[in-house]
Amino acid sequence: MRYDGTMLITERFDECRAFYSLLLDAEPTPGVGWARFGLADGTWIALHTPWQPGMTTTGGSQVLLLEVSSLEREMGRLSESGVACSEPHEIPGGAVVTITDPDGRTIQLIAYSTQG
């Protein structure tokens, strides 16, 4: 078994598509009621409208973790576009910044320290 990707259910599809296009600095492969963003490692993040009643469409106990090479660069880029970023804080092996998507989902951008 291998991890393939993550699908996020949203009723705020257009707003989330614009947010994730900015966050990931990429345009998605479009579909009817869905959009898929390919990531550098071959996995993906997709957005999808609910296809059955009662599907969760807001943030909850899950946290989307995305590794970046530079927290400072990403914070600057996102802040310039109006995305609120937490102050970076250290974690074992690196640092993390927290942001929130239009549905209230927590996203953490993580930069790991390089050991030379």
Backbone as CSV, one residue per row, in Angstrom:
resi,resn,N_x,N_y,N_z,CA_x,CA_y,CA_z,C_x,C_y,C_z
1,MET,0.837,-1.165,0.000,0.000,0.000,0.000,0.890,1.238,0.000
2,ARG,0.400,2.287,-0.649,1.145,3.538,-0.756,0.170,4.700,-0.623
3,TYR,0.580,5.746,0.076,-0.259,6.933,0.198,-0.426,7.571,-1.176
4,ASP,-1.659,7.927,-1.534,-1.943,8.496,-2.842,-2.215,9.994,-2.767
5,GLY,-3.136,10.404,-1.900,-3.466,11.817,-1.820,-4.540,12.082,-0.782
6,THR,-4.943,13.340,-0.698,-5.938,13.777,0.264,-7.050,14.507,-0.466
7,MET,-8.310,14.139,-0.169,-9.453,14.831,-0.746,-10.144,15.620,0.357
8,LEU,-10.349,16.896,0.106,-11.020,17.788,1.044,-12.408,18.106,0.504
9,ILE,-13.431,17.838,1.295,-14.807,18.102,0.892,-15.142,19.540,1.262
10,THR,-15.745,20.273,0.320,-16.074,21.674,0.570,-17.338,22.091,-0.162
11,GLU,-18.121,22.915,0.511,-19.258,23.572,-0.130,-18.847,24.953,-0.641
12,ARG,-17.653,25.385,-0.285,-17.105,26.672,-0.724,-16.042,26.412,-1.783
13,PHE,-16.442,25.697,-2.819,-15.506,25.172,-3.805,-14.662,26.264,-4.466
14,ASP,-15.292,27.291,-5.002,-14.538,28.323,-5.728,-13.560,29.051,-4.811
15,GLU,-14.001,29.365,-3.594,-13.135,30.048,-2.641,-11.950,29.155,-2.240
16,CYS,-12.233,27.887,-1.999,-11.156,26.958,-1.634,-10.213,26.707,-2.807
17,ARG,-10.742,26.614,-4.012,-9.874,26.416,-5.184,-8.904,27.589,-5.326
18,ALA,-9.394,28.805,-5.154,-8.518,29.983,-5.232,-7.487,29.960,-4.102
19,PHE,-7.911,29.603,-2.886,-6.997,29.541,-1.748,-5.893,28.514,-1.984
20,TYR,-6.253,27.288,-2.395,-5.245,26.250,-2.582,-4.372,26.517,-3.816
21,SER,-4.894,27.208,-4.813,-4.051,27.628,-5.944,-2.964,28.568,-5.451
22,LEU,-3.333,29.502,-4.577,-2.360,30.428,-3.988,-1.397,29.676,-3.075
23,LEU,-1.940,28.887,-2.159,-1.108,28.174,-1.189,-0.079,27.286,-1.879
24,LEU,-0.527,26.503,-2.854,0.344,25.536,-3.515,1.074,26.123,-4.711
25,ASP,0.755,27.390,-5.042,1.364,28.074,-6.175,1.235,27.234,-7.443
26,ALA,0.011,26.754,-7.666,-0.255,25.864,-8.806,-1.720,25.940,-9.198
27,GLU,-1.975,25.663,-10.444,-3.345,25.540,-10.922,-3.737,24.060,-10.895
28,PRO,-4.966,23.762,-10.517,-5.370,22.359,-10.435,-5.777,21.787,-11.780
29,THR,-5.777,20.467,-11.845,-6.445,19.779,-12.940,-7.931,19.894,-12.627
30,PRO,-8.717,20.514,-13.511,-10.125,20.743,-13.189,-11.009,19.548,-13.524
31,GLY,-12.149,19.510,-12.868,-13.182,18.522,-13.148,-14.526,19.133,-12.797
32,VAL,-15.578,18.371,-12.929,-16.903,18.842,-12.564,-17.093,18.575,-11.071
33,GLY,-17.094,19.649,-10.272,-17.253,19.515,-8.832,-16.000,19.101,-8.099
34,TRP,-14.875,19.089,-8.762,-13.615,18.743,-8.106,-12.452,19.433,-8.795
35,ALA,-11.330,19.507,-8.082,-10.081,20.041,-8.629,-8.953,19.308,-7.914
36,ARG,-7.921,18.955,-8.658,-6.817,18.173,-8.096,-5.498,18.896,-8.314
37,PHE,-4.753,19.065,-7.208,-3.454,19.733,-7.235,-2.370,18.686,-7.046
38,GLY,-1.512,18.497,-8.031,-0.399,17.575,-7.906,0.714,18.174,-7.054
39,LEU,1.326,17.340,-6.212,2.440,17.775,-5.371,3.744,17.199,-5.908
40,ALA,4.853,17.763,-5.475,6.171,17.403,-6.010,6.514,15.926,-5.838
41,ASP,5.987,15.283,-4.810,6.326,13.872,-4.562,5.402,12.895,-5.279
42,GLY,4.514,13.402,-6.133,3.601,12.534,-6.870,2.257,12.332,-6.185
43,THR,2.120,12.782,-4.937,0.824,12.724,-4.272,0.015,13.948,-4.675
44,TRP,-1.151,14.114,-4.102,-2.016,15.222,-4.496,-2.940,15.636,-3.367
45,ILE,-3.479,16.841,-3.520,-4.565,17.353,-2.693,-5.683,17.689,-3.657
46,ALA,-6.880,17.201,-3.355,-8.026,17.484,-4.217,-9.129,18.144,-3.403
47,LEU,-9.912,18.943,-4.076,-11.124,19.528,-3.511,-12.295,18.860,-4.200
48,HIS,-13.355,18.625,-3.468,-14.543,18.003,-4.059,-15.776,18.530,-3.357
49,THR,-16.825,18.772,-4.118,-18.096,19.139,-3.511,-18.712,17.884,-2.897
50,PRO,-19.580,18.039,-1.881,-20.190,16.861,-1.253,-20.995,16.057,-2.277
51,TRP,-20.877,14.736,-2.241,-21.643,13.898,-3.158,-22.712,13.088,-2.461
52,GLN,-22.807,13.249,-1.134,-23.904,12.636,-0.398,-24.241,13.517,0.798
53,PRO,-25.471,13.478,1.270,-25.866,14.318,2.406,-25.042,14.009,3.654
54,GLY,-24.771,15.062,4.421,-24.103,14.897,5.698,-22.594,14.845,5.654
55,MET,-21.991,15.018,4.486,-20.530,15.001,4.429,-19.978,16.244,5.104
56,THR,-18.933,16.077,5.897,-18.297,17.187,6.589,-17.610,18.088,5.581
57,THR,-17.867,19.390,5.725,-17.245,20.341,4.802,-16.496,21.442,5.531
58,THR,-16.278,21.283,6.819,-15.560,22.312,7.568,-14.401,21.692,8.316
59,GLY,-13.539,22.557,8.816,-12.373,22.107,9.562,-12.778,21.324,10.799
60,GLY,-11.927,20.442,11.200,-12.209,19.623,12.366,-10.928,19.231,13.047
61,SER,-10.800,17.979,13.360,-9.647,17.515,14.111,-8.455,17.170,13.224
62,GLN,-8.590,17.246,11.921,-7.482,16.935,11.035,-6.617,18.174,10.814
63,VAL,-5.323,17.930,10.585,-4.387,19.004,10.250,-3.644,18.567,8.990
64,LEU,-3.663,19.395,7.959,-2.936,19.132,6.724,-1.516,19.654,6.911
65,LEU,-0.521,18.772,6.788,0.886,19.132,6.971,1.576,19.182,5.614
66,LEU,2.205,20.309,5.312,2.892,20.490,4.044,4.329,20.924,4.301
67,GLU,5.279,20.169,3.789,6.687,20.527,3.948,7.070,21.585,2.921
68,VAL,7.788,22.610,3.390,8.277,23.682,2.524,9.769,23.847,2.754
69,SER,10.454,24.452,1.795,11.891,24.644,1.959,12.221,25.895,2.770
70,SER,11.314,26.891,2.775,11.574,28.137,3.500,10.276,28.681,4.091
71,LEU,10.166,28.658,5.403,8.988,29.246,6.046,8.920,30.743,5.788
72,GLU,10.052,31.418,5.839,10.073,32.860,5.641,9.538,33.235,4.261
73,ARG,9.989,32.525,3.240,9.535,32.814,1.877,8.033,32.562,1.746
74,GLU,7.560,31.433,2.274,6.137,31.110,2.163,5.279,32.084,2.964
75,MET,5.742,32.444,4.158,4.993,33.411,4.966,4.891,34.748,4.249
76,GLY,5.979,35.192,3.649,5.960,36.454,2.915,5.013,36.409,1.740
77,ARG,5.100,35.342,0.965,4.245,35.196,-0.220,2.770,35.148,0.164
78,LEU,2.442,34.364,1.183,1.048,34.223,1.594,0.533,35.494,2.263
79,SER,1.331,36.105,3.115,0.917,37.332,3.799,0.639,38.450,2.802
80,GLU,1.462,38.561,1.759,1.237,39.574,0.722,-0.104,39.393,0.037
81,SER,-0.628,38.171,0.037,-1.922,37.881,-0.592,-3.059,37.864,0.419
82,GLY,-2.784,38.265,1.664,-3.837,38.381,2.655,-4.100,37.145,3.501
83,VAL,-3.241,36.132,3.408,-3.403,34.929,4.222,-2.699,35.154,5.558
84,ALA,-3.440,35.021,6.654,-2.867,35.192,7.992,-2.028,33.979,8.368
85,CYS,-0.816,34.227,8.806,0.108,33.164,9.221,0.453,33.361,10.687
86,SER,0.539,32.254,11.422,1.004,32.343,12.808,2.484,32.684,12.809
87,GLU,2.990,33.033,13.969,4.423,33.170,14.116,5.028,31.768,14.038
88,PRO,6.208,31.619,13.457,6.833,30.295,13.426,7.198,29.846,14.839
89,HIS,7.066,28.555,15.076,7.552,28.019,16.337,8.300,26.725,16.072
90,GLU,9.258,26.473,16.933,10.123,25.318,16.745,9.411,24.024,17.111
91,ILE,9.741,22.994,16.354,9.311,21.630,16.619,10.570,20.771,16.531
92,PRO,10.539,19.546,17.009,11.725,18.702,16.865,12.146,18.596,15.393
93,GLY,13.339,19.039,15.094,13.875,18.937,13.743,13.515,20.059,12.801
94,GLY,12.829,21.099,13.282,12.478,22.174,12.370,11.592,23.228,13.000
95,ALA,10.745,23.837,12.156,9.823,24.874,12.610,8.533,24.771,11.806
96,VAL,7.467,25.337,12.365,6.149,25.232,11.747,5.418,26.568,11.842
97,VAL,4.590,26.830,10.824,3.703,27.986,10.771,2.298,27.435,10.512
98,THR,1.302,28.013,11.170,-0.070,27.545,11.021,-0.897,28.576,10.274
99,ILE,-1.716,28.095,9.323,-2.678,28.923,8.595,-4.013,28.174,8.582
100,THR,-5.056,28.834,8.094,-6.388,28.239,8.046,-6.981,28.452,6.662
101,ASP,-7.623,27.411,6.110,-8.256,27.562,4.796,-9.658,28.166,4.954
102,PRO,-10.345,28.494,3.844,-11.664,29.127,3.928,-12.718,28.296,4.670
103,ASP,-12.551,26.997,4.772,-13.483,26.152,5.516,-13.090,25.997,6.983
104,GLY,-12.013,26.637,7.408,-11.579,26.538,8.787,-10.636,25.378,9.072
105,ARG,-10.153,24.702,8.029,-9.199,23.613,8.219,-7.842,24.175,8.606
106,THR,-7.180,23.505,9.531,-5.848,23.904,9.950,-4.817,23.309,9.003
107,ILE,-3.897,24.141,8.574,-2.798,23.725,7.704,-1.511,24.169,8.380
108,GLN,-0.545,23.281,8.447,0.752,23.652,8.985,1.813,23.489,7.908
109,LEU,2.577,24.544,7.722,3.719,24.527,6.826,4.939,24.225,7.674
110,ILE,5.682,23.204,7.304,6.809,22.730,8.100,8.087,22.832,7.282
111,ALA,9.100,23.423,7.890,10.443,23.435,7.288,11.360,22.692,8.251
112,TYR,11.960,21.629,7.762,12.881,20.852,8.576,14.277,21.436,8.494
113,SER,14.981,21.400,9.607,16.363,21.883,9.648,17.245,20.916,8.843
114,THR,18.179,21.481,8.131,19.121,20.625,7.422,20.368,20.475,8.261
115,GLN,20.860,19.288,8.315,22.056,18.994,9.084,23.212,18.878,8.098
116,GLY,24.244,19.642,8.287,25.320,19.648,7.334,26.467,18.963,7.783
